[in-house]
Amino acid sequence: MNVLLVNPNITMPIAVRTSPPLGIAYTAAISERMGHQVRVLDRPVDDTPLEQLVDEFPPDVIGITATTPAASRPRTPAAAWYPERGRCAP
């Protein structure tokens, strides 16, 4: 199964990132250990367009992380992808 994990970009009042997205890293490692192919799109450091990544690596599942400041952002990439290609679970 192809698993795409996304850490959305958010605008903060300060331009500091104190740590990488460990939740996505753990999820990616476990998914790989289970035999899945995994890609991580870490938006704060990777500006690859979601559409390009999806064309290169068609995901069966997209997981989107959300910390408190980013809680309203995860639906944006999901809404852009799934209405055309399948369904989106809230």
C-alpha positions as CSV (number, residue, x, y, z in Angstrom):
1,M,0.0,0.0,0.0
2,N,1.2,3.5,-0.8
3,V,1.0,5.8,2.2
4,L,1.5,9.6,1.9
5,L,1.9,11.5,5.1
6,V,1.6,15.3,5.1
7,N,2.7,17.9,7.6
8,P,0.9,21.1,6.5
9,N,2.6,24.4,6.4
10,I,1.3,27.0,8.9
11,T,2.1,30.6,9.5
12,M,3.4,31.4,12.9
13,P,4.2,34.7,14.5
14,I,7.8,33.6,14.8
15,A,9.9,31.8,12.1
16,V,11.2,29.0,14.3
17,R,10.7,25.3,14.0
18,T,11.8,23.6,17.2
19,S,11.5,20.0,16.1
20,P,10.7,17.8,13.1
21,P,7.2,16.2,13.0
22,L,7.9,13.2,15.1
23,G,4.4,11.8,14.9
24,I,4.7,11.5,11.1
25,A,8.2,10.0,11.5
26,Y,6.9,7.3,13.9
27,T,3.9,6.6,11.6
28,A,6.2,6.3,8.6
29,A,8.6,4.0,10.3
30,I,5.8,1.7,11.5
31,S,4.2,1.7,8.1
32,E,7.5,0.8,6.4
33,R,8.1,-1.9,8.9
34,M,4.6,-3.3,8.0
35,G,5.7,-3.5,4.4
36,H,4.1,-0.3,3.0
37,Q,5.7,2.2,0.7
38,V,5.8,5.6,2.4
39,R,6.4,9.2,1.4
40,V,6.4,12.2,3.7
41,L,5.6,15.7,2.5
42,D,6.9,18.1,5.2
43,R,5.5,21.4,3.9
44,P,7.6,23.7,6.1
45,V,10.7,22.4,4.4
46,D,9.4,20.9,1.1
47,D,7.4,22.9,-1.5
48,T,6.8,20.1,-3.9
49,P,3.2,20.6,-5.2
50,L,0.8,18.0,-3.8
51,E,-0.5,17.2,-7.2
52,Q,3.0,16.4,-8.5
53,L,3.8,14.1,-5.6
54,V,0.4,12.3,-6.0
55,D,1.1,11.8,-9.7
56,E,4.6,10.4,-9.0
57,F,3.4,8.3,-6.0
58,P,-0.3,7.5,-6.2
59,P,-1.3,7.1,-2.5
60,D,-3.8,4.6,-1.3
61,V,-4.0,6.5,2.0
62,I,-3.1,10.1,2.9
63,G,-2.5,10.9,6.5
64,I,-2.3,14.6,7.5
65,T,-1.0,15.6,10.9
66,A,-2.4,18.6,12.8
67,T,-0.9,20.3,15.8
68,T,-3.1,22.8,17.6
69,P,-1.9,25.8,15.5
70,A,-2.5,23.9,12.3
71,A,-5.8,22.2,13.3
72,S,-7.9,24.0,10.6
73,R,-5.3,23.4,7.8
74,P,-5.4,19.6,7.2
75,R,-8.7,19.6,5.3
76,T,-7.1,21.8,2.6
77,P,-4.9,19.2,0.9
78,A,-7.4,16.4,1.5
79,A,-10.2,18.5,0.0
80,A,-8.0,19.2,-3.0
81,W,-7.3,15.6,-3.6
82,Y,-10.3,13.4,-2.7
83,P,-13.3,15.0,-4.3
84,E,-11.9,14.2,-7.7
85,R,-10.4,10.7,-6.9
86,G,-12.4,9.1,-4.1
87,R,-13.6,10.0,-0.6
88,C,-12.3,11.9,2.3
89,A,-12.9,10.8,5.9
90,P,-13.1,13.7,8.4
